[in-house]
Amino acid sequence: MTGGGGVLRVGNASGFYGDRFDAVREMLTGGPLDVLTGDYLAELTMLILGRDRLKDPARGYAKTFLRQLEESLGTAVERGVRIVANAGGLNPAGLAEAVEELAGRVGVPARVAYVEGDDLMARYGGRQGVLTANAYLGGAGIAACLRAGADVVVTGRVTDAALVSGAAAAHFGWAPTDHDRLAGAVVAGHVLECGTQATGGNYSFFADRDFPAAHDLRRPGFPLAEIAADGSSVITKHPGTGGAVTVGTVTAQLLYETAGARYPGPDVTARLDTVRLTQDGADRVRVDGVRGEAPPPVLKVGLTRLGGWRNAVTFVLTGLDIEAKAALVRDQMEAAFDAAERRPASVEWTLARTDHPDAAVQEEASALLRLVVRDADQDAVGRVVSGAAVELALGSIPGFHVTAPPGKGEPYGVFEAEYVAAADVPHTAVLPDGSRSPVPPPAETREPAPLTEPPLPVPLAHDGRTRRAPLGLVAGARSGDKGGSANVGVWARTEAAWRWLAHELTADRLRELLPETADLPVTRHVLPNLRALNFVIDGLLGAGVAAQARFDPQAKAVGEWLRARHLDIPEVLR
């Protein structure tokens, strides 16, 4: 698989561990493919796999992948589709062995290879509580495996986009210094990596009249990219599948979990400010113009550790006197902590005023008072909390009840990012014949310094008449998590809306619209080619998704919250 011409058709069948099980079969049978990728790893997944490995050292990989292969490996081999997945998690060698055993059992001759070297527990395992330590590798090891004839390649922690860029590099014979081509494939990989988010899933305008109504969103199809030798691509999907591929759906995914114009990775730094998107027919979006630069000299390392124990109780407050009811419950619980002389190290209260006056439905008459406690000692968040909450049942506010019985508490995790020289990571491709091929670090590197902010468009000229309305009438958004930070990408659908949005939605304005961010660092990045603004909110998620620091622990809906906020919008944008 080297020096290929034409286009390389790369599909995706998984955006996370737990995604639609039958997607592998659907993608293999729905139309022509050359490579099928699957992304099974996330920061939270690494913690889950780390706990699995504690129970059994032979575990640590995504078992779902094996079950999917059991029904689809024969189809893939018969059709000549290579499979590349990061389902190896913490144990790619173990998964590769299991795939070989499966191939023998189902009678399918399949050449299996894997990539290792990302596991850096030997380096970081001595730190207190560290459960996993994995460097984010690039696609060069994947490319080596495919060039050696592998039918199935499994990896540990690689960047999500590396599944695609590695396959493209192998097919077209790209060199490590083909930065523009690699950057184009990285952008395509980033669009594909979250599965149906590129075909209308989690899309702001899913209910809009401009969204292709003929495409059934009840079951959106998984995306694929037709990648050309120059690194450009067309994002599409198999015929007859649900959802839609539009400039809007692709823009939303491009902004997801990114930051500035430079998107650094282990193989290349892609320049997101150079991306051009063009509708190329129904369910086809052309991606071209992508420029690339040499990658950074360091690799990101994700560390997960057990942070302690957590418990939560949600009290339902119904009807009148909501604030007084909340105050009484808080006072009673705080008094119980004092009486027990065992106050949890962290006690957080949140009152969500979900109640409506004169509500015709009881649930709409109710507010939610949420208590979250954390401590290094399980006993401090167990009976001390659950017992105190239950004992209020007949001696507290009128209408007292909780959404679920409080439990004993559960462990929570913490994600931390560090960086290590790429030359210090033993990136290795283990080929189908069992030989080991070391992957050298990039010979050319470059620190990805921030770019000067591009000039803003000419402000929108209008007659001054405005209407108070939700931002989401003129802008889409997509948000997500990166460790303890959140990103919120916002884009305008028209040039006129962009000329207004670029000047209106500053970092300070975002803090006003989202009061939870008022005291946090917010950085705004401008991406004119996409008519988009990308905001990074540092610290919004505390110690990361596994710590469950807020109501929406992965910041998935922060963008939709922002779109629901009202501001004065020029009437000419109606």
C-alpha positions as CSV (number, residue, x, y, z in Angstrom):
1,M,0.0,0.0,0.0
2,T,2.4,2.7,-1.2
3,G,2.7,5.1,-4.1
4,G,-1.0,4.7,-4.9
5,G,-2.9,7.0,-7.2
6,G,-6.5,8.1,-7.7
7,V,-8.3,8.7,-4.4
8,L,-8.2,6.8,-1.2
9,R,-11.6,6.2,0.3
10,V,-11.3,6.2,4.1
11,G,-14.4,5.7,6.3
12,N,-15.1,5.9,10.0
13,A,-17.2,3.4,12.0
14,S,-16.7,4.7,15.6
15,G,-16.3,8.0,17.3
16,F,-16.0,6.7,20.8
17,Y,-16.0,3.5,22.9
18,G,-19.7,2.7,22.9
19,D,-20.7,4.1,19.5
20,R,-23.2,2.3,17.2
21,F,-22.2,-1.4,17.2
22,D,-23.4,-2.2,13.7
23,A,-21.5,0.7,12.1
24,V,-18.6,-1.5,11.0
25,R,-20.9,-3.8,9.0
26,E,-22.8,-0.8,7.6
27,M,-19.7,0.9,6.4
28,L,-18.2,-2.3,4.9
29,T,-21.4,-3.2,3.0
30,G,-22.8,0.3,2.2
31,G,-20.4,1.2,-0.6
32,P,-16.8,1.1,-1.8
33,L,-14.0,1.7,0.8
34,D,-10.3,1.2,0.9
35,V,-9.7,1.8,4.6
36,L,-12.1,1.7,7.6
37,T,-11.0,3.5,10.8
38,G,-12.4,3.4,14.3
39,D,-11.7,5.8,17.1
40,Y,-12.4,4.2,20.5
41,L,-10.3,6.4,22.8
42,A,-11.0,9.5,24.8
43,E,-9.5,11.0,28.0
44,L,-12.3,9.3,30.1
45,T,-11.9,6.0,28.2
46,M,-8.2,5.8,29.2
47,L,-9.2,6.0,32.8
48,I,-11.8,3.3,32.3
49,L,-9.3,1.1,30.6
50,G,-6.8,1.8,33.3
51,R,-9.2,0.5,35.9
52,D,-9.9,-2.6,33.8
53,R,-6.1,-3.2,33.6
54,L,-5.9,-3.0,37.4
55,K,-8.4,-5.9,37.6
56,D,-6.7,-7.9,34.9
57,P,-3.4,-7.0,33.3
58,A,-4.4,-8.9,30.1
59,R,-7.3,-6.4,29.6
60,G,-7.0,-2.7,28.8
61,Y,-8.4,-2.7,25.2
62,A,-11.8,-2.1,23.7
63,K,-13.5,-5.4,23.7
64,T,-16.4,-4.2,21.5
65,F,-14.0,-4.0,18.6
66,L,-13.4,-7.8,18.7
67,R,-17.1,-8.4,18.7
68,Q,-17.5,-6.2,15.7
69,L,-14.7,-7.9,13.9
70,E,-16.3,-11.3,14.6
71,E,-19.1,-10.5,12.2
72,S,-17.3,-8.3,9.8
73,L,-13.7,-9.4,9.4
74,G,-14.5,-11.8,6.6
75,T,-16.3,-9.0,4.7
76,A,-13.4,-6.6,5.1
77,V,-10.8,-9.1,3.8
78,E,-13.1,-10.2,1.0
79,R,-13.5,-6.6,-0.2
80,G,-9.9,-5.6,0.4
81,V,-10.7,-3.0,3.0
82,R,-7.9,-2.4,5.5
83,I,-9.0,-1.8,9.1
84,V,-7.2,0.7,11.3
85,A,-8.4,1.3,14.9
86,N,-7.0,2.7,18.2
87,A,-9.0,0.1,20.1
88,G,-5.8,-1.3,21.5
89,G,-6.0,1.3,24.2
90,L,-3.5,0.3,26.9
91,N,-2.7,-3.1,25.4
92,P,-2.4,-3.0,21.6
93,A,-0.2,-6.2,21.7
94,G,-3.0,-8.0,23.6
95,L,-5.6,-6.9,21.2
96,A,-3.5,-7.8,18.1
97,E,-3.1,-11.3,19.6
98,A,-6.9,-11.5,20.2
99,V,-7.6,-10.4,16.6
100,E,-5.2,-13.1,15.3
101,E,-6.9,-15.7,17.4
102,L,-10.3,-14.5,16.1
103,A,-9.2,-14.7,12.5
104,G,-8.1,-18.3,13.0
105,R,-11.3,-19.2,14.7
106,V,-13.6,-17.7,12.0
107,G,-11.3,-19.0,9.2
108,V,-10.3,-15.6,7.7
109,P,-6.7,-15.2,6.7
110,A,-5.9,-11.7,8.0
111,R,-2.5,-10.1,8.5
112,V,-2.4,-8.2,11.8
113,A,0.0,-5.5,12.9
114,Y,0.1,-3.1,15.8
115,V,1.7,0.1,17.0
116,E,3.2,0.5,20.5
117,G,5.4,2.8,22.4
118,D,2.9,5.3,23.6
119,D,2.7,3.7,27.1
120,L,5.0,5.8,29.4
121,M,4.0,4.3,32.7
122,A,7.6,3.4,33.3
123,R,8.4,7.1,33.2
124,Y,5.4,8.5,35.1
125,G,4.0,5.5,37.1
126,G,5.9,6.5,40.2
127,R,3.7,9.6,40.6
128,Q,1.0,9.5,43.2
129,G,-2.2,7.8,41.9
130,V,-1.2,7.8,38.2
131,L,-3.2,5.1,36.5
132,T,-2.3,5.7,32.8
133,A,0.4,7.7,31.0
134,N,0.3,7.7,27.2
135,A,1.9,9.8,24.6
136,Y,-0.2,10.9,21.6
137,L,1.6,9.2,18.6
138,G,1.3,10.2,15.0
139,G,0.4,8.1,11.9
140,A,3.9,7.0,10.9
141,G,3.7,3.7,12.7
142,I,0.3,3.0,11.1
143,A,1.8,3.8,7.7
144,A,4.6,1.3,8.3
145,C,2.2,-1.4,9.2
146,L,0.1,-0.8,6.1
147,R,3.1,-0.7,3.9
148,A,4.1,-4.1,5.3
149,G,0.8,-5.5,4.1
150,A,-1.3,-5.5,7.2
151,D,-5.1,-6.1,6.8
152,V,-5.8,-5.0,10.4
153,V,-3.8,-2.4,12.3
154,V,-4.5,-1.7,16.0
155,T,-2.9,1.0,18.0
156,G,-2.7,2.4,21.5
157,R,-2.9,6.1,22.0
158,V,-2.4,7.9,18.7
159,T,-4.0,11.2,17.8
160,D,-7.5,10.6,16.5
161,A,-6.6,12.1,13.1
162,A,-3.6,9.8,12.8
163,L,-5.8,6.9,11.9
164,V,-6.6,8.7,8.6
165,S,-3.3,10.5,7.9
166,G,-1.3,7.3,8.5
167,A,-3.4,5.4,6.0
168,A,-3.1,8.2,3.4
169,A,0.7,8.5,3.9
170,A,1.0,4.8,3.3
171,H,-1.2,4.8,0.2
172,F,0.4,7.8,-1.5
173,G,3.9,7.3,-0.4
174,W,4.2,10.7,1.3
175,A,7.4,11.6,3.0
176,P,7.5,13.0,6.6
177,T,8.2,16.4,5.1
178,D,5.2,16.5,2.8
179,H,3.6,18.9,5.3
180,D,0.8,20.3,3.1
181,R,-0.4,16.8,2.1
182,L,-0.2,15.5,5.6
183,A,-2.0,18.5,7.0
184,G,-4.8,18.0,4.5
185,A,-5.2,14.4,5.6
186,V,-5.1,15.5,9.3
187,V,-8.0,17.9,8.6
188,A,-9.9,15.1,6.9
189,G,-9.1,12.8,9.8
190,H,-10.4,15.4,12.3
191,V,-13.6,15.7,10.4
192,L,-14.1,11.9,10.4
193,E,-12.9,11.1,13.9
194,C,-16.2,11.8,15.7
195,G,-18.3,9.7,13.4
196,T,-21.8,11.1,12.7
197,Q,-21.0,14.5,14.1
198,A,-19.9,15.2,10.5
199,T,-23.2,14.0,9.0
200,G,-25.6,16.0,11.0
201,G,-25.3,14.5,14.5
202,N,-25.1,17.1,17.3
203,Y,-25.7,19.8,14.7
204,S,-27.0,23.2,15.7
205,F,-29.3,23.7,12.7
206,F,-30.7,20.1,12.6
207,A,-34.3,21.6,12.8
208,D,-33.7,24.4,10.4
209,R,-35.6,24.6,7.1
210,D,-32.2,25.0,5.3
211,F,-31.0,21.6,6.5
212,P,-31.7,18.9,3.9
213,A,-35.2,17.7,5.0
214,A,-35.0,14.6,2.9
215,H,-32.1,13.2,5.0
216,D,-33.3,11.2,8.0
217,L,-31.5,12.3,11.2
218,R,-32.9,9.5,13.3
219,R,-30.0,7.4,12.1
220,P,-27.3,9.5,10.4
221,G,-24.7,7.6,8.3
222,F,-21.1,7.5,9.2
223,P,-18.7,9.7,7.1
224,L,-16.0,8.9,4.7
225,A,-13.3,11.0,3.0
226,E,-12.1,10.6,-0.6
227,I,-8.5,11.7,-0.2
228,A,-6.4,12.8,-3.2
229,A,-2.7,12.6,-3.6
230,D,-2.3,16.3,-2.9
231,G,-4.0,15.9,0.5
232,S,-7.3,17.5,-0.6
233,S,-10.4,15.5,0.1
234,V,-14.2,15.3,-0.3
235,I,-16.2,14.5,2.8
236,T,-19.2,12.4,2.0
237,K,-21.1,9.3,3.1
238,H,-22.5,6.1,1.6
239,P,-25.6,6.5,-0.6
240,G,-29.0,6.1,1.1
241,T,-27.7,6.6,4.7
242,G,-29.3,9.1,7.0
243,G,-28.1,12.6,7.9
244,A,-26.4,15.1,5.5
245,V,-23.0,16.3,4.7
246,T,-23.0,20.1,4.2
247,V,-20.5,22.9,4.6
248,G,-22.2,23.6,8.0
249,T,-21.9,20.1,9.3
250,V,-18.2,19.9,8.3
251,T,-17.5,23.4,9.8
252,A,-19.0,22.4,13.1
253,Q,-16.8,19.3,13.3
254,L,-13.7,21.2,12.2
255,L,-14.2,23.6,15.2
256,Y,-14.7,20.8,17.6
257,E,-12.0,20.5,20.3
258,T,-9.6,22.8,18.5
259,A,-8.2,26.1,19.4
260,G,-6.2,28.5,17.3
261,A,-5.2,28.6,13.6
262,R,-2.3,26.3,14.2
263,Y,-3.5,22.8,15.0
264,P,-0.3,21.0,16.2
265,G,0.1,17.2,15.9
266,P,2.9,14.7,16.1
267,D,3.3,14.5,12.3
268,V,2.5,18.0,11.2
269,T,1.0,21.3,12.3
270,A,-2.1,21.9,10.2
271,R,-3.1,25.5,9.5
272,L,-6.8,25.7,10.1
273,D,-6.9,29.3,8.8
274,T,-6.1,27.9,5.3
275,V,-8.9,25.4,5.1
276,R,-11.4,26.0,2.3
277,L,-14.8,24.3,2.3
278,T,-17.0,24.1,-0.8
279,Q,-20.3,22.3,-1.4
280,D,-19.4,19.8,-4.2
281,G,-22.9,18.3,-4.7
282,A,-25.4,16.6,-2.5
283,D,-23.7,15.2,0.6
284,R,-20.3,16.2,-0.7
285,V,-18.0,18.9,0.8
286,R,-14.6,19.6,-0.8
287,V,-11.8,20.4,1.6
288,D,-8.7,21.9,0.1
289,G,-6.1,24.7,0.4
290,V,-4.8,23.2,3.7
291,R,-1.2,24.3,4.5
292,G,1.0,22.4,6.9
293,E,4.1,23.1,8.9
294,A,6.7,21.0,10.6
295,P,5.4,19.4,13.8
296,P,6.4,20.4,17.4
297,P,9.5,18.8,18.8
298,V,7.4,17.4,21.7
299,L,4.5,15.0,22.1
300,K,1.6,15.5,24.4
301,V,1.3,12.9,27.2
302,G,-2.1,12.3,28.8
303,L,-1.9,11.3,32.5
304,T,-4.9,9.9,34.3
305,R,-5.1,9.3,38.0
306,L,-7.6,8.5,40.6
307,G,-8.4,11.9,42.3
308,G,-10.4,10.5,45.2
309,W,-14.1,9.8,45.9
310,R,-17.2,11.6,44.8
311,N,-20.9,11.6,45.8
312,A,-23.9,13.6,44.6
313,V,-27.4,14.2,45.6
314,T,-30.1,16.2,43.7
315,F,-32.9,17.6,45.8
316,V,-36.2,18.5,44.0
317,L,-37.7,21.7,45.2
318,T,-41.3,22.3,44.0
319,G,-43.6,25.2,43.9
320,L,-43.3,28.4,46.0
321,D,-40.4,29.7,48.1
322,I,-37.7,28.0,46.1
323,E,-34.8,30.1,47.4
324,A,-36.0,29.6,51.0
325,K,-36.4,25.8,50.5
326,A,-32.9,25.6,49.0
327,A,-31.5,27.5,52.0
328,L,-33.2,25.2,54.5
329,V,-31.9,22.0,52.8
330,R,-28.3,23.5,52.7
331,D,-28.5,24.5,56.4
332,Q,-29.7,21.0,57.4
333,M,-27.0,19.2,55.4
334,E,-24.2,21.5,56.6
335,A,-25.4,21.0,60.2
336,A,-25.2,17.2,59.6
337,F,-21.7,17.4,58.4
338,D,-20.7,19.5,61.5
339,A,-22.4,17.0,63.8
340,A,-20.6,14.0,62.2
341,E,-17.3,15.9,62.4
342,R,-16.6,14.5,59.0
343,R,-17.1,17.3,56.5
344,P,-16.0,16.3,53.0
345,A,-13.0,18.1,51.7
346,S,-15.0,19.7,48.9
347,V,-18.7,20.6,49.2
348,E,-20.4,22.3,46.2
349,W,-24.0,23.4,45.9
350,T,-25.8,24.4,42.7
351,L,-29.4,25.6,42.3
352,A,-30.9,25.2,38.8
353,R,-34.0,27.3,38.6
354,T,-35.8,25.0,36.2
355,D,-39.2,25.9,37.7
356,H,-41.9,27.9,36.0
357,P,-44.7,29.8,37.7
358,D,-48.3,28.5,37.5
359,A,-46.9,25.3,35.8
360,A,-49.4,22.8,34.4
361,V,-46.9,20.0,34.7
362,Q,-45.4,19.2,38.1
363,E,-41.9,18.7,36.8
364,E,-42.1,22.2,35.3
365,A,-42.9,23.6,38.7
366,S,-39.7,22.1,40.2
367,A,-36.1,23.4,40.6
368,L,-33.1,21.2,41.2
369,L,-30.6,21.7,44.1
370,R,-27.5,19.7,43.5
371,L,-24.9,18.7,46.1
372,V,-21.6,17.4,45.0
373,V,-18.9,16.3,47.5
374,R,-15.4,15.0,47.1
375,D,-12.7,13.7,49.4
376,A,-9.7,11.4,49.3
377,D,-11.5,9.1,51.8
378,Q,-14.5,7.1,50.6
379,D,-16.0,7.2,54.1
380,A,-16.1,11.0,54.0
381,V,-18.5,11.0,51.0
382,G,-20.4,7.8,51.8
383,R,-22.8,7.4,54.7
384,V,-22.0,10.9,56.0
385,V,-23.7,12.3,52.9
386,S,-26.2,9.7,52.0
387,G,-27.4,9.1,55.5
388,A,-27.8,12.8,56.2
389,A,-29.8,13.3,53.0
390,V,-32.2,10.3,53.6
391,E,-32.8,11.4,57.2
392,L,-34.3,14.7,55.9
393,A,-37.2,12.8,54.2
394,L,-39.8,13.7,56.8
395,G,-38.3,16.7,58.5
396,S,-37.3,19.2,55.9
397,I,-39.0,21.2,53.1
398,P,-42.6,20.5,52.0
399,G,-42.6,18.1,49.1
400,F,-39.2,16.8,49.9
401,H,-37.8,14.2,47.5
402,V,-34.6,13.5,45.6
403,T,-34.1,12.4,42.0
404,A,-32.4,9.1,43.0
405,P,-31.4,7.5,46.3
406,P,-27.8,8.6,47.2
407,G,-25.2,5.9,47.2
408,K,-21.9,5.2,48.8
409,G,-19.8,7.4,46.5
410,E,-17.6,6.4,43.6
411,P,-14.1,7.1,42.5
412,Y,-13.4,10.0,40.2
413,G,-10.5,10.6,37.9
414,V,-8.2,13.5,37.0
415,F,-6.7,14.2,33.6
416,E,-3.4,16.1,33.2
417,A,-1.3,16.9,30.1
418,E,2.4,17.0,30.0
419,Y,4.9,17.1,27.1
420,V,7.9,14.9,26.3
421,A,10.5,15.1,23.6
422,A,9.4,13.0,20.6
423,A,12.8,11.4,20.5
424,D,12.3,10.0,24.0
425,V,9.2,8.0,23.0
426,P,9.8,4.5,21.5
427,H,7.3,4.7,18.7
428,T,7.3,1.2,17.2
429,A,5.4,-0.6,14.4
430,V,5.1,-4.3,15.0
431,L,4.6,-5.7,11.5
432,P,2.5,-8.8,10.5
433,D,5.6,-11.0,10.5
434,G,6.4,-10.1,14.1
435,S,9.4,-7.9,13.2
436,R,9.7,-4.6,15.0
437,S,10.2,-1.4,13.0
438,P,11.2,1.7,15.1
439,V,9.6,4.9,13.9
440,P,12.1,7.8,14.0
441,P,11.0,11.2,15.3
442,P,10.5,14.0,12.8
443,A,13.8,15.3,11.5
444,E,12.3,18.7,11.1
445,T,10.3,20.4,13.9
446,R,8.9,23.8,14.7
447,E,7.5,25.4,17.8
448,P,3.9,26.3,17.0
449,A,3.9,30.0,18.1
450,P,0.6,31.8,18.0
451,L,-0.2,33.7,14.8
452,T,-1.0,37.3,14.6
453,E,-4.8,37.7,14.6
454,P,-6.1,38.2,11.0
455,P,-7.9,41.4,10.1
456,L,-11.6,41.4,10.9
457,P,-14.2,41.9,8.1
458,V,-15.7,45.3,7.5
459,P,-18.4,45.8,10.1
460,L,-22.0,45.2,9.0
461,A,-23.7,48.4,7.8
462,H,-27.3,48.6,8.9
463,D,-29.9,51.2,9.9
464,G,-29.4,50.7,13.6
465,R,-32.7,48.8,14.1
466,T,-32.2,45.6,16.2
467,R,-34.3,42.9,17.8
468,R,-33.7,41.1,21.1
469,A,-33.2,37.5,20.0
470,P,-31.1,34.3,20.6
471,L,-27.7,34.3,19.0
472,G,-28.5,30.9,17.6
473,L,-30.8,32.5,15.0
474,V,-27.7,33.6,13.0
475,A,-24.9,31.5,14.3
476,G,-24.1,27.8,14.9
477,A,-21.9,26.4,17.6
478,R,-20.1,23.3,18.6
479,S,-18.3,22.8,22.0
480,G,-16.3,20.2,23.8
481,D,-13.6,19.4,26.3
482,K,-9.8,19.4,26.3
483,G,-8.6,18.4,29.8
484,G,-9.9,21.0,32.2
485,S,-10.6,23.5,29.4
486,A,-13.5,23.8,27.1
487,N,-13.7,25.1,23.5
488,V,-16.7,26.8,21.9
489,G,-16.6,27.2,18.1
490,V,-19.1,29.6,16.7
491,W,-19.7,30.2,13.0
492,A,-21.9,32.4,10.9
493,R,-23.8,31.0,7.9
494,T,-23.8,34.1,5.8
495,E,-21.2,36.8,5.1
496,A,-23.4,39.5,6.5
497,A,-23.8,37.6,9.8
498,W,-20.0,37.1,9.9
499,R,-19.4,40.8,9.5
500,W,-21.6,41.4,12.6
501,L,-20.5,38.3,14.6
502,A,-16.8,39.0,14.3
503,H,-17.1,42.4,16.0
504,E,-19.9,41.6,18.4
505,L,-18.8,38.3,20.0
506,T,-15.6,39.3,21.8
507,A,-14.1,37.3,24.7
508,D,-15.5,39.8,27.1
509,R,-18.9,39.6,25.5
510,L,-18.8,35.8,25.8
511,R,-18.1,36.2,29.5
512,E,-21.2,38.4,29.8
513,L,-23.4,35.9,28.0
514,L,-22.0,32.9,29.9
515,P,-21.7,34.0,33.6
516,E,-20.0,30.7,34.6
517,T,-17.0,31.9,32.6
518,A,-16.8,35.4,34.1
519,D,-13.7,34.8,36.2
520,L,-12.0,32.4,33.8
521,P,-9.4,33.1,31.1
522,V,-11.0,33.1,27.7
523,T,-9.0,33.3,24.5
524,R,-10.7,34.1,21.1
525,H,-9.3,32.8,17.9
526,V,-10.5,34.2,14.5
527,L,-10.8,31.9,11.5
528,P,-12.1,34.0,8.6
529,N,-12.1,31.2,6.0
530,L,-14.6,29.4,8.1
531,R,-16.4,32.6,9.1
532,A,-15.8,31.3,12.6
533,L,-14.6,32.3,16.1
534,N,-13.1,29.7,18.4
535,F,-13.1,30.3,22.1
536,V,-11.0,28.4,24.6
537,I,-12.2,28.7,28.2
538,D,-9.5,27.6,30.6
539,G,-10.5,25.8,33.8
540,L,-14.2,25.5,33.1
541,L,-14.1,21.7,33.6
542,G,-11.8,21.6,36.6
543,A,-9.6,18.5,36.5
544,G,-11.3,17.2,33.4
545,V,-14.3,15.1,32.4
546,A,-13.5,12.2,34.8
547,A,-13.7,14.7,37.7
548,Q,-17.3,15.5,36.9
549,A,-16.8,19.1,38.0
550,R,-19.9,20.6,36.5
551,F,-23.4,19.7,35.3
552,D,-22.2,19.3,31.7
553,P,-18.8,17.7,32.5
554,Q,-17.6,17.5,28.9
555,A,-18.9,21.0,27.9
556,K,-20.9,19.3,25.1
557,A,-23.8,21.8,25.4
558,V,-22.0,25.0,26.3
559,G,-22.3,26.0,22.6
560,E,-26.0,25.5,22.6
561,W,-26.3,27.5,25.9
562,L,-24.5,30.3,24.2
563,R,-26.8,30.1,21.1
564,A,-29.8,30.4,23.5
565,R,-28.6,33.7,25.0
566,H,-30.3,36.8,23.9
567,L,-28.6,39.9,22.5
568,D,-29.5,42.8,20.1
569,I,-29.2,41.4,16.6
570,P,-29.5,43.8,13.6
571,E,-32.9,43.3,11.9
572,V,-31.2,43.0,8.5
573,L,-30.0,39.6,9.6
574,R,-33.5,38.1,9.9
